[in-house]
């Protein structure tokens, strides 16, 4: 049994929590904005926010349309091919090479 006002509080909390989570459109727009600022940095959004597949999809579209700004990044190849394991492996390989120096 709920106390007085508890239902309203629960409804308000659900609204706030749902509004706090970015939806796919917000993540696509954010990814495009990041690409406009710096394609090299935008590439890293996919590994940072893995729980949002719309980021990788948007990056794949952007890379396919304009590969020149990121052609030197191994992570971009993995995103363009749609292979997340390539992106992860490339990041790991870069870390290993950098740490052995």
ABEGO torsion letter per residue (X at the ends): XBBBGAAAAAAAAAAAAAAABBBAAAAAAAAAAAAAABAAAAAAAAAABAABAAAAAAAAAAAAABAAAAAABAAAAAAAAGBAAAAAAAAAAAAAAAAAX
